[in-house]
Amino acid sequence: MARIAYLGPAGTFTEDALHGALGEDERFDAVRTATIREAILAVEEGGAEIALVPVENSIEGSVRHTLDTLAHEAKGVAIVGEFDYPVAPSLIARRDVPLAEVTAVLSHPQPLAQCARFVRAELPAAGVVETPSTAEAVRRVSESEQSWAALGSRSAAELYGCQLLREGVADEEGNVTRFLWIAPAGSPTRGEGPWKTALVFAELGEDHPGALVEALQVFSERRINLTRIESRPRRQELGRYMFFCDLDGGVDDPAIAESVEALRGKAESVRVLGSYRLA
């Protein structure tokens, strides 16, 4: 059985997504980790063959822990596939309690942000407590005598013997999280759909007006479609950034290969994070 690393403990949305991606009948050796970073590094260090980690949510945007770990630490891994999974956070408590009596809401930072408007409107007296995962939030609620509630999955509520106070509490309908399959560099890709390439580049040579536009022109000149671009700090000093891009097409496509090579002449560093087939 494949050893698959992902954010644990049992009952997280990532675990639900993993079953959705593989199918309920496929068996695997679960490597549950305390953080997203540890799931990616488990692949880097040989503790797992592959990992499934969240990278982007339709409400809250990118998952910075995933991007930062791929860019700064896990140099020996690659993105080999992706999977979109609809996420429906529920408000969960140890027992059936009126919302007005809830004193604290626990969850991972992503669901807390995805449900922020609901929490403000329906639980104005409750404090917000961040936890390493949604399942950990539900576990803590299940063991506490306090009037706490958690934002988590239906499966976690069932696993820890809790009550669903309210289902589907995300601030917007169609709440979807995109997950990435992470494997050792050189591993085969998953899926059979169109090709996609993800890369990160840092710095732009001499800082001057239009430097970023000049870098991105290497793609537009070759009619390559960028489906995503965003910046993250380089962790060195204020004003220094790295840029993450997703491109339509595979790295073996001559136009993609030429654009990446041209980008190397304009950026301090360029790294292809993965070139893979969509599911």
N, C-alpha and C positions, 0 to 999 in steps of 0.2 A: 504494500500500500504506500502511496505517496505521502511524504511528510509535508504538511501544509501549515505554514505559520500565519497567524492572524491575531487581531486584537481580541483578547479574552477578558474575563472568563466566559464560560458558556452562557449563551443568551444575548450576545451582542447583535447589533444589526449586521455587523460584518459576518458573523456566523450564519445569520439568515441568508445574506447575500451569497455566501459560499455554497450553501445547500441549493440556492436558486441557480447558481452557475453550473454546478456539477450534476444536479438532480438528486433527489432524496435517496435513491438506491445506491449511489456510488460511495464506496467506503474509502476512508483515508485516515491517516494518523494525524490527529490534531496536535499542533504545536501552538498552544495558546500563550500569548505574551501580554505583559502588563501595559505596553505602549506600542504605537504604530512603529516607532523607531526600532524597537527590539524585534518586531516581526520582520522588517527589512534586513536588519543585521543578522538575523538567524539564517537567512539565505546567504548573505555575504560570508558568514563564518562556518557554514556547513551544517548548521543545526536543523535546517529544513531544506527541502528540494525546491520549494516554490512558496510564495506568499501572496495573499490577497489583501490589499490595503486601499482605503478610501483616498481619493485625490481631489474630488470636486463635488459640491452639492449645488443643486439648482437654486436654492434660497441663499445660502451662506457663502457660496464661492469655494475657493481652494482650501485644501487641508494643508496648512503650512508645514506640519510635522513631516508629511510625506515628501513634499518638495525639498525641504531643507536636508532631510536625510539622504535623499538621492543625490543632491548637488554637493554636499559637503563631506559625507562619510562613506556611503556605499558605492565605491568606485568599481567594484567587480560584479555588479548586477546590471540587469537590463529589464526594461518593460517588454513583456512578450505577449500582452493581450490586455483587453479591458472588458468590463461588464457593467452595464447600467442596471440599477436596482431601485425600485420605488420604495421609499422609506416612509412609514406612517407611525411617528412617535405617539405613544399613549401616556396618559397620566395614570400612574400606578401607586397604590398605597397598600399597606399591610392589611387594612380593613376598610370597609366602606365608611368614609368620613366626609362630611360636608366640605366643599372647597373653601369656605370661609374659615374653617378651622385648621387648614394646612399652614404650618409655620415655616416650612422649608421645602424647596424643590431641588432635588439632586439630579445631576446628569453630567455627561461629557459636554465640553464646551460647544461642540457643533449642534447637538439637539437643543441646548439652551438658547443658542442664537436663532435656530430655525423656529423656535416656539416662543420667542421673546414677547411678541405682542399678546399672545394668549396668556402668558404668565402675568404680564402687567395688568391685563383687563380682568382676568378671572381669579387671580391669586395675589392681590395687591399687598396683603399683609405677610406674604411668605418671602423669606430670604432665599437667595440663590447660592447653591453650593456646587462647585465643580468636582467631578470625580474622574478617574482615569478611563472609565468606560461606562456605557449605559447599564450593562449587566451588573457592574460593581455598585452603581447607584441603587438598582433594585434590590440587590443583596443587602445593602446597608439599611434600606427602608424596611426590609422584611425582618430584620433583627432588632429594630428600634421600637421602643414603646412611645416615642414621640409622634406627633401628628405630622409626619413627613410624607412627601410624595416624590416619585421619581419619574423622569421622562425616559421611556425605554420601549422595548418591544413586547408584543403579546407573548412571545415565547419565553421571555425572561419572567414575565408575571406568572406564567404557568409553572416555570421551573422553580421559582422561589415561593410559590404558594401565596401570591398577592392578588389584590383586586384591581380590576380596571375601572378607574373613576371616570375617565373620558377617553375615547378613542379618536385618532386622527386629529391631533391638536397642532399640527404644523401651521404656520401663519399663512401659507399659500397652498393651493391644491397642486397636485402634480409634483410633489416633493421627491426628487430623484437624486441618488448619489452615484457617481461614477467611481468604480473600483478598478485598480490596476493589478494585473498579474506580474509579479516580480520573480525573476529566475536568474541563475548565474549567467553572466555574459556569454553569448554564443549558443544559448539554448534555443531550441526550435520555438516558433511562435504558436499561439493558440488562435483558433478561428479560421474562417475561410472567406471572409469578406474583403472589402477594399483595404488597401495598405494605408498606414498612417505612420508618421515619423514624429518623435518627440525629441527636442534638444534643448540645451541650456547654453547660453553664451554670456560672458562676463566682460565688463569694461568695453570701451569703444575707441581704444587708442587715445589720441589727443582729444580732450573734451572741447567740443565746439558746437555752435548751433547747427542743427540738422544731422548730427552724428548718428542718432538712432534711425532717422529716416534713411540715411545712406546705407546703414546695415541692412535694413529691411528691404531696400530696393533690390538686393541680390535675389530675392524671391519674386518680387513683382515683375522684374525684367524677364524672368523665365516662366511667368504666368503660373506660379505655384500659389495655391490657396492656403493662407494661414487661418486656421480655425480657432486658435487661441494664442494670446500673448499676454504675459504679465511679468511684473518685476518683483524681486525679493532682495532684501539687503544682503550684501556680501559678508557681513559680520566683521568688517574691518574698520570702517569709519563712516561717518555720515556722508551721504551723497554718492556712495559706491554701490552699484547694483548688479544683479545678474538677471537675465531675461529668459523666461521659459516660453517655448513656442511649440505648437502642434501644427504639422503640415499634412496636407493631403498628398499621399504618395509614399512609396517605399524608398529606402536609401539606395537601392540598386537602380532606381530610375536615373538616367543620365542627368536630367534637369535638377533633381534633388541633390545628387552627388556634386554637380557643378556649383550649385548655390551654397552648399555647406563649405566647399573648398574656398569659394569667394568670400564667405563670411569670415573664414580664418584670417584673411588678409585685413579685416577691419576690426576684429575683436581680439582681446587679449587671450581668451580661451574659448573653445567651442567643444562641446561634448554631446554626442548623440546618445540620448537616454534609452532609446529603443526604436526599432522599426518593425512593425507587427501588423498582422491581419486583424480586422475587426470581427467581432463575433457575428 
